[in-house]
């Protein structure tokens, strides 16, 4: 299943990935940004998700529409 449009993760995509409501995903979005020391208005990328959830980046890239070699 292709979920992410590119390496930038949006709250709506995060809600589908986490199988939760979009409002809940926005809370996780902010938590992950804090975890990777980015400002609250920063952009979340696949590398940040990889760090936070301790999932190999290659596994997350498998869910993107474009090839991110």
Buried (B, 14 or more C-beta within 10 A) or exposed (E): EEBBEEBEBBBEBBBBBBEEEBEBBBEBBBEBBEEBEBEEEBEBBBBBBBEBEEEEBEEBBEBBEEEBE
